[in-house]
Amino acid sequence: MKNHPLATLLISLSFFILLISACSKSNTFQPAPYNSVSDAFKQYSLFDTNSYWVFRNDLTLQKDTLTLTDFYSEKRFHTNPVTQKGYSYEAFLVTYTSKHIGIIKSEITAGEEQSTAEMMYENYRIYFNTGRYFSILTPMYPMNETQLLGINEGNYTNLAFMDEFVLNDITYSKVYKTSVKDYHDGTDTMFMEYYLADGVGLIKYTATNSATNLSWSLLQSNAIPAK
C-alpha cells in the first residue's frame, strides 16, 4: 500500500516538531545564580538608619560620633575573568557623618559563592573623606595569608578571630582583627588594623606611618539591626 503524500508530509512535520521540542528542553536557559548578603555578615557591617558609634581618640582623648544616615541595596552582575562564570550579587551602599573620624560611606557586597554557616564570602569596604577606600573585612581568606589587592587597596590580611575581646571595659564577642598595608604613597607605607565585633560592627581602628598616628576606640554604641 502506498503512503499518501499528505500523510507522509504530516508525519515528517510531526517528527521535526518533536525534534525541535527535545532540543529546546535540553538547552533550557539557566539564569545566573544570585548571591545575597548573609544575615551573619550584616551583623558586622549593616545597621539601620540612626545607628551611631561613639569613639575616642586613644592619644588625644577627643571624642567623636559616627552616625549612619542612610543605606540602600542594589543588584549587580559580575563575570569571573578566569572561569567566565557569571553571577548576580547583592550590594549595600551606606552613608555616615562624623566630625573627625572621616568615614563617609561603606559598601557591602556578596561574593561569588553564597555564604554558609561555615564561611562568609562577602566583602566590607569603607571610604574615607580623603578619597581613599579599603576592604576591612573579607572572612573567606585564610588567617595570616596576605592578599595583594592592588595599589588602591594595598595588602589585606585576616589576623585573628577572637571569641571575646575586651575594649574600654566592654566585652565584645566574635571579633575579627584584620590589617591593611597601604603603599599607595610610595615608601611611606600606612599600617592599619581594624577590629569588628558581631552585632556592633567596627569597634577599633589604628593607622600609622611616618606622619600619622591614629587610634580610635569605641566607647558606646547604638547599633540597630538593619530592617
N, CA, C and O of each residue as an XYZ file, in Angstrom:
908
protein
N       0.859     -1.196      0.000
C       0.000      0.000      0.000
C       0.885      1.232      0.000
O       1.834      1.321      0.779
N       0.573      2.197     -0.883
C       1.346      3.427     -0.952
C       0.887      4.422      0.114
O      -0.295      4.532      0.440
N       1.884      5.143      0.639
C       1.554      6.223      1.576
C       1.066      7.430      0.792
O       1.612      7.778     -0.255
N       0.043      8.049      1.313
C      -0.468      9.265      0.697
C       0.538     10.383      0.912
O       1.068     10.517      2.014
N       0.819     11.195     -0.109
C       1.805     12.280      0.044
C       1.510     13.209      1.223
O       2.427     13.638      1.922
N       0.220     13.521      1.443
C      -0.140     14.413      2.536
C       0.162     13.774      3.877
O       0.630     14.445      4.798
N      -0.108     12.454      3.995
C       0.170     11.745      5.249
C       1.663     11.727      5.525
O       2.099     11.920      6.660
N       2.454     11.489      4.460
C       3.919     11.477      4.618
C       4.416     12.834      5.094
O       5.284     12.917      5.962
N       3.859     13.896      4.521
C       4.246     15.246      4.915
C       3.913     15.528      6.371
O       4.714     16.127      7.090
N       2.730     15.098      6.810
C       2.310     15.326      8.190
C       3.204     14.566      9.166
O       3.560     15.081     10.226
N       3.565     13.324      8.795
C       4.435     12.531      9.659
C       5.800     13.192      9.788
O       6.355     13.265     10.884
N       6.345     13.674      8.673
C       7.653     14.335      8.681
C       7.611     15.616      9.513
O       8.528     15.908     10.280
N       6.527     16.371      9.343
C       6.384     17.617     10.085
C       6.277     17.355     11.579
O       6.861     18.091     12.375
N       5.547     16.324     11.973
C       5.400     15.969     13.390
C       6.743     15.575     13.987
O       7.074     15.968     15.106
N       7.521     14.791     13.228
C       8.844     14.358     13.703
C       9.769     15.564     13.896
O      10.532     15.627     14.860
N       9.688     16.521     12.962
C      10.519     17.723     13.044
C      10.161     18.554     14.278
O      11.049     19.068     14.959
N       8.871     18.687     14.566
C       8.421     19.454     15.732
C       8.889     18.802     17.027
O       9.333     19.479     17.954
N       8.780     17.447     17.078
C       9.241     16.728     18.269
C      10.739     16.889     18.470
O      11.207     16.994     19.603
N      11.498     16.908     17.369
C      12.946     17.056     17.450
C      13.308     18.443     17.974
O      14.179     18.566     18.836
N      12.662     19.476     17.473
C      12.912     20.851     17.924
C      12.554     21.002     19.388
O      13.273     21.658     20.141
N      11.438     20.395     19.801
C      10.995     20.468     21.195
C      11.998     19.819     22.128
O      12.293     20.349     23.200
N      12.530     18.655     21.717
C      13.516     17.947     22.544
C      14.781     18.761     22.687
O      15.357     18.829     23.773
N      15.226     19.386     21.591
C      16.427     20.209     21.644
C      16.219     21.421     22.532
O      17.121     21.821     23.269
N      15.025     22.006     22.462
C      14.734     23.190     23.286
C      14.776     22.844     24.762
O      15.292     23.612     25.574
N      14.226     21.674     25.109
C      14.203     21.275     26.504
C      15.606     20.995     27.030
O      15.913     21.290     28.185
N      16.461     20.420     26.172
C      17.814     20.084     26.610
C      18.691     21.317     26.735
O      19.716     21.285     27.417
N      18.291     22.423     26.071
C      19.071     23.657     26.129
C      18.303     24.766     26.834
O      18.413     25.936     26.467
N      17.528     24.399     27.843
C      16.750     25.379     28.585
C      17.679     26.402     29.236
O      18.672     26.027     29.859
N      17.370     27.671     29.098
C      18.194     28.750     29.651
C      18.245     28.665     31.176
O      17.215     28.586     31.846
N      19.457     28.683     31.701
C      19.651     28.648     33.146
C      20.113     30.027     33.621
O      21.204     30.460     33.248
N      19.319     30.728     34.430
C      19.731     32.057     34.890
C      20.956     31.982     35.787
O      21.187     30.981     36.465
N      21.740     33.061     35.780
C      22.927     33.112     36.630
C      22.503     33.082     38.096
O      21.463     33.643     38.439
N      23.282     32.440     38.969
C      22.942     32.406     40.398
C      22.947     33.805     41.003
O      23.687     34.684     40.561
N      22.117     33.995     42.012
C      22.055     35.281     42.715
C      22.471     35.061     44.165
O      21.836     34.288     44.884
N      23.529     35.733     44.595
C      24.044     35.590     45.945
C      23.712     36.830     46.765
O      24.027     37.952     46.368
N      23.081     36.621     47.897
C      22.696     37.731     48.766
C      23.675     37.866     49.923
O      24.412     36.931     50.236
N      23.679     39.039     50.557
C      24.497     39.263     51.750
C      23.841     38.524     52.907
O      22.663     38.739     53.193
N      24.587     37.666     53.566
C      24.028     36.830     54.633
C      23.728     37.644     55.885
O      24.332     38.690     56.123
N      22.794     37.151     56.674
C      22.467     37.805     57.939
C      23.680     37.830     58.870
O      23.870     38.782     59.627
N      24.495     36.782     58.808
C      25.684     36.721     59.671
C      26.652     37.849     59.345
O      27.228     38.450     60.252
N      26.839     38.146     58.054
C      27.771     39.215     57.675
C      27.189     40.591     57.979
O      27.925     41.516     58.321
N      25.878     40.729     57.858
C      25.241     42.007     58.196
C      25.491     42.380     59.650
O      25.523     43.562     59.990
N      25.668     41.383     60.509
C      25.923     41.639     61.925
C      27.232     42.398     62.144
O      27.439     43.001     63.197
N      28.108     42.362     61.144
C      29.387     43.066     61.240
C      29.419     44.363     60.435
O      30.317     45.186     60.611
N      28.444     44.540     59.558
C      28.611     45.622     58.582
C      27.394     46.481     58.299
O      27.550     47.649     57.943
N      26.194     45.952     58.442
C      24.998     46.689     58.028
C      24.058     46.913     59.200
O      23.644     45.968     59.872
N      23.724     48.190     59.438
C      22.823     48.547     60.528
C      21.837     49.593     60.033
O      22.012     50.170     58.960
N      20.803     49.829     60.824
C      19.724     50.688     60.366
C      20.065     52.165     60.545
O      20.981     52.539     61.278
N      19.279     52.991     59.837
C      19.443     54.438     59.927
C      19.333     54.908     61.382
O      18.524     54.399     62.157
N      20.163     55.884     61.727
C      20.257     56.480     63.065
C      21.059     55.626     64.046
O      21.155     55.973     65.223
N      21.625     54.539     63.590
C      22.601     53.843     64.426
C      23.799     54.774     64.624
O      24.119     55.570     63.741
N      24.453     54.679     65.768
C      25.627     55.535     65.997
C      26.651     54.823     66.870
O      26.339     53.891     67.611
N      27.892     55.303     66.753
C      29.029     54.743     67.491
C      29.864     55.900     68.023
O      30.320     56.749     67.257
N      30.059     55.929     69.329
C      30.856     56.990     69.944
C      32.282     56.473     70.139
O      32.510     55.527     70.893
N      33.234     57.102     69.454
C      34.632     56.710     69.526
C      35.444     57.731     70.319
O      35.050     58.888     70.467
N      36.588     57.269     70.823
C      37.527     58.165     71.489
C      38.915     57.973     70.876
O      39.376     56.850     70.670
N      39.553     59.089     70.596
C      40.930     59.041     70.133
C      41.815     58.642     71.306
O      41.889     59.374     72.293
N      42.484     57.502     71.221
C      43.255     56.986     72.349
C      44.445     57.861     72.712
O      44.967     57.759     73.822
N      44.884     58.718     71.796
C      46.052     59.555     72.050
C      45.674     60.934     72.565
O      46.304     61.446     73.490
N      44.641     61.545     71.968
C      44.251     62.899     72.374
C      43.048     62.906     73.311
O      42.742     63.934     73.916
N      42.365     61.777     73.437
C      41.137     61.611     74.232
C      39.955     62.386     73.650
O      38.928     62.546     74.311
N      40.100     62.865     72.420
C      38.996     63.534     71.738
C      37.931     62.515     71.375
O      38.247     61.405     70.945
N      36.652     62.894     71.550
C      35.542     62.009     71.232
C      34.872     62.445     69.929
O      34.878     63.623     69.573
N      34.309     61.490     69.243
C      33.589     61.769     68.008
C      32.533     60.696     67.809
O      32.705     59.553     68.232
N      31.431     61.077     67.156
C      30.326     60.147     66.919
C      30.171     59.888     65.428
O      30.079     60.814     64.623
N      30.146     58.620     65.085
C      29.896     58.191     63.713
C      28.427     57.794     63.626
O      27.993     56.878     64.323
N      27.661     58.472     62.778
C      26.221     58.227     62.661
C      25.873     57.711     61.271
O      26.305     58.274     60.265
N      25.096     56.649     61.220
C      24.639     56.090     59.944
C      23.411     56.881     59.487
O      22.392     56.897     60.179
N      23.501     57.528     58.344
C      22.423     58.398     57.880
C      21.489     57.748     56.864
O      20.317     58.115     56.783
N      21.995     56.780     56.082
C      21.135     56.183     55.056
C      21.816     54.940     54.478
O      23.036     54.796     54.565
N      21.027     54.055     53.895
C      21.588     52.935     53.131
C      20.552     52.452     52.124
O      19.347     52.615     52.317
N      21.048     51.857     51.051
C      20.157     51.251     50.069
C      20.856     50.055     49.434
O      22.079     49.930     49.503
N      20.075     49.183     48.818
C      20.623     47.973     48.208
C      20.453     48.031     46.701
O      19.598     48.752     46.187
N      21.278     47.260     45.997
C      21.152     47.150     44.563
C      21.634     45.769     44.113
O      22.375     45.095     44.828
N      21.206     45.364     42.930
C      21.597     44.083     42.366
C      22.645     44.330     41.285
O      22.461     45.178     40.412
N      23.754     43.573     41.351
C      24.839     43.748     40.393
C      25.141     42.414     39.707
O      24.693     41.353     40.142
N      25.919     42.502     38.615
C      26.315     41.297     37.892
C      27.822     41.324     37.671
O      28.399     42.374     37.390
N      28.456     40.157     37.802
C      29.905     40.061     37.627
C      30.240     38.758     36.908
O      29.593     37.733     37.123
N      31.253     38.812     36.057
C      31.759     37.619     35.386
C      33.187     37.359     35.832
O      34.050     38.228     35.707
N      33.437     36.174     36.347
C      34.779     35.801     36.763
C      35.674     35.731     35.526
O      35.406     34.942     34.620
N      36.754     36.558     35.473
C      37.592     36.579     34.261
C      38.345     35.276     34.017
O      38.779     35.023     32.894
N      38.508     34.448     35.039
C      39.233     33.190     34.899
C      38.310     32.071     34.433
O      38.593     31.393     33.445
N      37.197     31.883     35.156
C      36.285     30.780     34.843
C      35.194     31.167     33.848
O      34.493     30.306     33.316
N      35.053     32.492     33.597
C      33.996     33.013     32.723
C      32.611     32.732     33.279
O      31.615     32.821     32.560
N      32.550     32.397     34.552
C      31.266     32.143     35.207
C      30.649     33.464     35.648
O      31.281     34.262     36.340
N      29.408     33.679     35.239
C      28.718     34.903     35.619
C      27.774     34.671     36.779
O      27.199     33.592     36.920
N      27.617     35.689     37.608
C      26.687     35.587     38.734
C      26.179     36.970     39.122
O      26.866     37.971     38.919
N      24.990     37.018     39.675
C      24.422     38.247     40.216
C      24.640     38.262     41.721
O      24.672     37.213     42.364
N      24.789     39.460     42.276
C      25.020     39.531     43.710
C      24.412     40.802     44.305
O      24.218     41.805     43.619
N      24.125     40.724     45.581
C      23.530     41.830     46.322
C      24.616     42.754     46.850
O      25.678     42.299     47.276
N      24.344     44.058     46.819
C      25.271     45.048     47.361
C      24.499     46.090     48.153
O      23.364     46.423     47.814
N      25.119     46.602     49.210
C      24.548     47.682     50.011
C      25.517     48.854     50.029
O      26.725     48.668     50.174
N      24.985     50.057     49.881
C      25.759     51.283     49.997
C      25.237     52.055     51.208
O      24.036     52.296     51.335
N      26.158     52.437     52.093
C      25.799     53.050     53.373
C      26.515     54.391     53.508
O      27.678     54.507     53.122
N      25.842     55.405     54.050
C      26.468     56.714     54.249
C      26.508     57.060     55.738
O      25.636     56.659     56.509
N      27.551     57.822     56.126
C      27.773     58.195     57.527
C      28.136     59.676     57.634
O      28.515     60.317     56.654
N      28.007     60.194     58.851
C      28.521     61.524     59.168
C      29.373     61.431     60.426
O      29.108     60.615     61.308
N      30.399     62.275     60.500
C      31.243     62.411     61.682
C      32.033     63.700     61.535
O      32.077     64.282     60.451
N      32.651     64.145     62.608
C      33.444     65.379     62.547
C      34.924     65.113     62.304
O      35.583     65.859     61.581
N      35.445     64.048     62.910
C      36.887     63.833     62.872
C      37.300     62.448     62.377
O      38.401     62.289     61.850
N      36.445     61.455     62.533
C      36.828     60.091     62.167
C      37.075     59.976     60.673
O      38.011     59.301     60.244
N      36.236     60.635     59.875
C      36.491     60.708     58.442
C      35.872     59.616     57.591
O      36.050     59.624     56.373
N      35.150     58.674     58.187
C      34.465     57.642     57.401
C      33.179     58.234     56.830
O      32.328     58.714     57.579
N      33.038     58.200     55.509
C      31.880     58.838     54.882
C      30.884     57.841     54.292
O      29.700     58.151     54.157
N      31.357     56.654     53.942
C      30.427     55.643     53.426
C      31.073     54.263     53.481
O      32.269     54.124     53.734
N      30.248     53.251     53.237
C      30.757     51.881     53.163
C      30.000     51.130     52.081
O      28.930     51.546     51.636
N      30.586     50.013     51.671
C      29.999     49.178     50.631
C      30.097     47.720     51.072
O      31.173     47.240     51.429
N      28.978     47.030     51.045
C      28.923     45.621     51.446
C      28.478     44.821     50.234
O      27.427     45.100     49.657
N      29.268     43.829     49.843
C      28.942     43.061     48.644
C      28.981     41.569     48.923
O      29.859     41.079     49.634
N      28.010     40.848     48.350
C      28.029     39.391     48.414
C      29.129     38.874     47.495
O      29.585     39.586     46.600
N      29.553     37.630     47.719
C      30.649     37.065     46.957
C      30.205     36.183     45.807
O      29.018     36.095     45.492
N      31.176     35.530     45.184
C      30.895     34.645     44.054
C      30.150     33.397     44.510
O      29.455     32.757     43.722
N      30.298     33.061     45.773
C      29.551     31.948     46.354
C      28.640     32.475     47.453
O      28.936     33.489     48.085
N      27.528     31.778     47.674
C      26.620     32.154     48.748
C      27.203     31.707     50.087
O      27.673     30.578     50.220
N      27.171     32.592     51.067
C      27.731     32.267     52.378
C      26.980     31.116     53.028
O      25.791     30.907     52.787
N      27.699     30.381     53.853
C      27.140     29.257     54.592
C      27.420     29.462     56.076
O      28.015     30.467     56.468
N      26.991     28.510     56.899
C      27.259     28.585     58.332
C      28.753     28.453     58.621
O      29.226     28.896     59.667
N      29.488     27.851     57.702
C      30.918     27.632     57.909
C      31.779     28.764     57.361
O      32.887     28.973     57.855
N      31.311     29.496     56.364
C      32.154     30.509     55.734
C      31.330     31.663     55.176
O      30.286     31.458     54.559
N      31.823     32.889     55.407
C      31.203     34.085     54.840
C      32.071     34.555     53.664
O      33.281     34.729     53.808
N      31.441     34.758     52.505
C      32.172     35.117     51.299
C      32.038     36.603     50.945
O      32.515     37.023     49.891
N      31.407     37.394     51.796
C      31.182     38.801     51.490
C      32.445     39.655     51.689
O      33.462     39.195     52.208
N      32.334     40.905     51.257
C      33.401     41.886     51.449
C      32.805     43.175     52.022
O      31.719     43.603     51.630
N      33.546     43.787     52.969
C      33.121     45.042     53.594
C      34.202     46.082     53.350
O      35.338     45.930     53.801
N      33.838     47.145     52.629
C      34.791     48.196     52.272
C      34.320     49.530     52.857
O      33.127     49.833     52.830
N      35.252     50.323     53.383
C      34.899     51.647     53.897
C      35.641     52.727     53.111
O      36.739     52.509     52.600
N      35.013     53.887     53.032
C      35.550     55.025     52.279
C      35.787     56.195     53.243
O      34.959     56.490     54.104
N      36.945     56.853     53.070
C      37.290     58.000     53.897
C      37.136     59.304     53.113
O      37.109     59.302     51.882
N      37.035     60.415     53.842
C      36.894     61.718     53.190
C      38.166     62.176     52.481
O      38.175     63.227     51.839
N      39.232     61.399     52.593
C      40.473     61.691     51.869
C      40.431     61.171     50.435
O      41.328     61.448     49.638
N      39.379     60.414     50.116
C      39.283     59.805     48.810
C      39.787     58.367     48.772
O      39.639     57.690     47.755
N      40.379     57.894     49.865
C      40.878     56.530     49.930
C      39.778     55.576     50.398
O      38.844     55.986     51.089
N      39.895     54.303     50.017
C      38.961     53.281     50.452
C      39.717     51.976     50.649
O      40.710     51.703     49.974
N      39.219     51.164     51.601
C      39.906     49.923     51.946
C      38.891     48.837     52.287
O      37.887     49.099     52.949
N      39.163     47.615     51.828
C      38.394     46.461     52.283
C      38.915     46.084     53.660
O      40.103     45.811     53.828
N      38.022     46.069     54.645
C      38.469     45.832     56.022
C      37.956     44.510     56.598
O      38.350     44.124     57.699
N      37.084     43.816     55.868
C      36.640     42.503     56.341
C      36.235     41.631     55.162
O      35.243     41.896     54.483
N      37.027     40.579     54.933
C      36.714     39.549     53.946
C      37.067     38.214     54.584
O      38.185     37.728     54.411
N      36.143     37.613     55.314
C      36.448     36.426     56.132
C      36.907     35.198     55.358
O      37.525     34.308     55.944
N      36.624     35.121     54.053
C      36.929     33.892     53.320
C      38.431     33.644     53.166
O      38.840     32.511     52.915
N      39.256     34.681     53.312
C      40.696     34.484     53.160
C      41.272     33.783     54.388
O      40.862     34.082     55.509
N      42.211     32.861     54.201
C      42.816     32.153     55.340
C      43.541     33.113     56.278
O      44.059     34.142     55.845
N      43.573     32.771     57.563
C      44.248     33.590     58.552
C      45.738     33.720     58.225
O      46.403     32.758     57.841
N      46.235     34.958     58.396
C      47.659     35.268     58.232
C      48.190     35.001     56.820
O      49.389     34.799     56.625
N      47.290     35.003     55.853
C      47.698     34.881     54.450
C      47.386     36.200     53.756
O      46.221     36.524     53.524
N      48.421     36.957     53.428
C      48.245     38.290     52.873
C      47.695     38.246     51.452
O      48.160     37.474     50.614
N      46.693     39.092     51.198
C      46.069     39.194     49.884
C      46.509     40.505     49.231
O      46.334     41.574     49.815
N      47.076     40.432     48.034
C      47.540     41.617     47.319
C      46.382     42.191     46.521
O      46.072     41.703     45.434
N      45.736     43.230     47.055
C      44.530     43.786     46.439
C      44.832     44.894     45.438
O      43.915     45.405     44.794
N      46.100     45.275     45.294
C      46.445     46.290     44.306
C      46.835     47.612     44.926
O      46.745     47.789     46.141
N      47.269     48.539     44.090
C      47.792     49.818     44.554
C      46.741     50.646     45.276
O      47.082     51.422     46.169
N      45.454     50.499     44.909
C      44.410     51.322     45.532
C      43.988     50.828     46.908
O      43.601     51.631     47.756
N      44.056     49.515     47.145
C      43.604     48.975     48.427
C      44.715     48.308     49.223
O      44.489     47.890     50.359
N      45.894     48.200     48.660
C      47.009     47.662     49.424
C      46.931     46.169     49.676
O      46.333     45.424     48.900
N      47.545     45.740     50.772
C      47.601     44.326     51.151
C      46.691     44.074     52.342
O      46.777     44.768     53.355
N      45.819     43.080     52.220
C      44.840     42.752     53.265
C      45.197     41.422     53.912
O      45.605     40.478     53.235
N      45.035     41.357     55.267
C      45.296     40.113     55.987
C      44.290     39.929     57.119
O      44.043     40.855     57.892
N      43.710     38.733     57.216
C      42.941     38.363     58.409
C      43.935     37.939     59.489
O      44.635     36.939     59.331
N      43.998     38.692     60.580
C      44.981     38.413     61.624
C      44.478     37.452     62.689
O      45.226     36.590     63.152
N      43.192     37.596     63.090
C      42.690     36.758     64.183
C      41.173     36.797     64.229
O      40.537     37.735     63.748
N      40.613     35.752     64.821
C      39.190     35.720     65.167
C      39.109     35.360     66.643
O      39.548     34.284     67.049
N      38.545     36.265     67.452
C      38.513     36.104     68.904
C      37.083     35.898     69.390
O      36.188     36.667     69.039
N      36.871     34.868     70.191
C      35.547     34.636     70.760
C      35.126     35.792     71.659
O      33.950     36.150     71.717
N      36.098     36.373     72.360
C      35.836     37.532     73.209
C      36.984     38.521     73.096
O      38.143     38.140     72.936
N      36.633     39.814     73.183
C      37.640     40.873     73.137
C      37.155     42.014     74.020
O      36.036     42.499     73.850
N      37.982     42.441     74.954
C      37.613     43.499     75.900
C      38.216     44.819     75.439
O      39.413     44.907     75.168
N      37.370     45.846     75.354
C      37.806     47.170     74.938
C      37.058     48.212     75.761
O      35.828     48.241     75.759
N      37.789     49.060     76.456
C      37.187     50.098     77.310
C      36.146     49.503     78.261
O      35.045     50.032     78.414
N      36.525     48.388     78.896
C      35.709     47.704     79.905
C      34.428     47.075     79.340
O      33.538     46.702     80.103
N      34.333     46.958     78.045
C      33.184     46.301     77.412
C      33.678     45.038     76.722
O      34.676     45.068     76.002
N      32.985     43.934     76.940
C      33.362     42.672     76.326
C      32.544     42.446     75.056
O      31.314     42.415     75.088
N      33.248     42.291     73.950
C      32.607     42.034     72.659
C      32.839     40.573     72.270
O      33.846     39.971     72.642
N      31.896     40.020     71.522
C      32.015     38.618     71.118
C      32.231     38.490     69.614
O      31.835     39.357     68.835
N      32.863     37.394     69.231
C      33.108     37.046     67.820
C      33.736     38.230     67.081
O      33.117     38.828     66.202
N      34.955     38.551     67.449
C      35.647     39.731     66.919
C      36.697     39.325     65.892
O      37.527     38.451     66.143
N      36.647     39.976     64.732
C      37.674     39.817     63.712
C      38.702     40.935     63.862
O      38.346     42.090     64.096
N      39.968     40.586     63.727
C      41.047     41.562     63.670
C      41.710     41.420     62.311
O      42.165     40.337     61.945
N      41.765     42.521     61.563
C      42.349     42.487     60.225
C      43.385     43.592     60.085
O      43.426     44.520     60.893
N      44.214     43.491     59.064
C      45.204     44.543     58.807
C      45.206     44.913     57.338
O      44.903     44.094     56.470
N      45.556     46.169     57.077
C      45.715     46.667     55.711
C      47.020     47.447     55.649
O      47.262     48.331     56.472
N      47.857     47.119     54.675
C      49.084     47.875     54.427
C      48.881     48.670     53.142
O      48.747     48.104     52.058
N      48.860     49.996     53.287
C      48.593     50.881     52.156
C      49.915     51.471     51.672
O      50.503     52.316     52.348
N      50.387     51.028     50.501
C      51.648     51.507     49.957
C      51.425     52.457     48.775
O      52.290     52.612     47.913
N      50.235     53.095     48.755
C      49.861     53.991     47.662
C      50.823     55.166     47.525
O      51.087     55.629     46.416
N      51.350     55.652     48.662
C      52.212     56.840     48.640
C      53.691     56.474     48.696
O      54.453     57.075     49.453
N      54.089     55.511     47.915
C      55.496     55.159     47.799
C      56.031     54.415     48.997
O      55.401     53.476     49.483
N      57.184     54.823     49.474
C      57.861     54.103     50.550
C      57.250     54.352     51.921
O      57.519     53.603     52.860
N      56.426     55.400     52.050
C      55.823     55.719     53.355
C      54.545     54.900     53.528
O      53.443     55.438     53.426
N      54.690     53.611     53.786
C      53.550     52.698     53.893
C      52.718     53.012     55.135
O      53.258     53.245     56.216
N      51.386     53.014     54.962
C      50.463     53.175     56.081
C      50.071     51.796     56.593
O      49.635     50.938     55.825
N      50.228     51.592     57.892
C      49.865     50.319     58.513
C      48.572     50.515     59.300
O      48.506     51.357     60.196
N      47.553     49.742     58.965
C      46.249     49.878     59.616
C      45.798     48.553     60.204
O      46.110     47.482     59.683
N      45.054     48.647     61.304
C      44.411     47.479     61.897
C      42.961     47.813     62.202
O      42.640     48.923     62.627
N      42.083     46.831     61.977
C      40.650     47.023     62.194
C      40.109     45.881     63.054
O      40.492     44.723     62.886
N      39.213     46.230     63.975
C      38.548     45.256     64.837
C      37.046     45.395     64.609
O      36.501     46.494     64.708
N      36.381     44.292     64.307
C      34.938     44.305     64.061
C      34.267     43.235     64.898
O      34.692     42.079     64.909
N      33.196     43.636     65.611
C      32.509     42.730     66.538
C      31.117     42.385     66.025
O      30.442     43.204     65.402
N      30.713     41.173     66.298
C      29.386     40.684     65.927
C      28.306     41.532     66.595
O      28.325     41.722     67.811
N      27.369     42.040     65.799
C      26.262     42.828     66.329
C      26.587     44.282     66.595
O      25.710     45.050     66.991
N      27.846     44.679     66.383
C      28.258     46.064     66.661
C      28.945     46.700     65.462
O      28.748     47.885     65.190
N      29.746     45.927     64.747
C      30.499     46.481     63.630
C      31.887     46.915     64.053
O      32.516     46.272     64.893
N      32.369     48.006     63.472
C      33.714     48.495     63.750
C      33.807     49.004     65.187
O      33.029     49.864     65.600
N      34.766     48.466     65.945
C      34.933     48.907     67.337
C      36.296     49.561     67.581
O      36.488     50.230     68.597
N      37.229     49.375     66.668
C      38.545     49.996     66.839
C      39.284     49.985     65.507
O      39.195     49.030     64.734
N      40.024     51.084     65.254
C      40.939     51.040     64.120
C      42.130     51.939     64.385
O      42.014     52.979     65.033
N      43.273     51.524     63.874
C      44.516     52.269     64.036
C      45.147     52.487     62.667
O      44.947     51.694     61.747
N      45.912     53.568     62.541
C      46.618     53.877     61.302
C      47.904     54.608     61.649
O      47.879     55.629     62.335
N      49.033     54.081     61.172
C      50.322     54.700     61.480
C      51.240     54.686     60.262
O      51.293     53.713     59.510
N      51.958     55.787     60.091
C      53.115     55.872     59.196
C      54.000     57.001     59.740
O      53.827     57.414     60.887
N      54.921     57.494     58.954
C      55.859     58.487     59.475
C      55.187     59.799     59.874
O      55.706     60.541     60.708
N      54.009     60.084     59.265
C      53.329     61.351     59.549
C      51.994     61.178     60.264
O      51.337     62.166     60.593
N      51.586     59.934     60.508
C      50.252     59.677     61.067
C      50.340     58.707     62.232
O      51.103     57.741     62.202
N      49.549     58.980     63.256
C      49.433     58.052     64.383
C      48.025     58.165     64.940
O      47.754     58.993     65.809
N      47.128     57.321     64.429
C      45.721     57.375     64.811
C      45.306     56.098     65.533
O      45.782     55.007     65.222
N      44.408     56.258     66.503
C      43.817     55.111     67.178
C      42.467     55.530     67.727
O      42.392     56.313     68.674
N      41.395     55.008     67.133
C      40.028     55.292     67.577
C      39.429     54.039     68.182
O      39.421     52.980     67.554
N      38.920     54.160     69.421
C      38.321     53.036     70.130
C      36.888     53.350     70.530
O      36.580     54.471     70.935
N      36.026     52.373     70.416
C      34.621     52.557     70.714
C      34.368     52.669     72.226
O      34.869     51.872     73.019
N      33.570     53.689     72.598
C      33.153     53.864     73.999
C      31.750     53.355     74.214
O      31.484     52.687     75.213
N      30.848     53.653     73.304
C      29.453     53.182     73.397
C      28.835     53.208     72.009
O      29.346     53.865     71.102
N      27.732     52.487     71.854
C      27.112     52.427     70.535
C      25.629     52.138     70.644
O      25.133     51.653     71.662
N      24.939     52.452     69.558
C      23.542     52.092     69.393
C      23.406     51.518     67.980
O      22.906     52.180     67.071
N      23.863     50.274     67.819
C      23.874     49.601     66.528
C      22.546     48.885     66.339
O      22.312     47.826     66.922
N      21.673     49.474     65.515
C      20.324     48.947     65.304
C      20.346     47.964     64.141
O      20.799     48.322     63.054
N      19.870     46.729     64.335
C      19.840     45.765     63.225
C      19.098     46.332     62.020
O      18.031     46.927     62.167
N      19.656     46.148     60.844
C      19.049     46.679     59.620
C      17.741     45.949     59.328
O      17.647     44.731     59.478
N      16.739     46.711     58.909
C      15.438     46.138     58.561
C      15.418     45.821     57.069
O      14.413     45.328     56.556
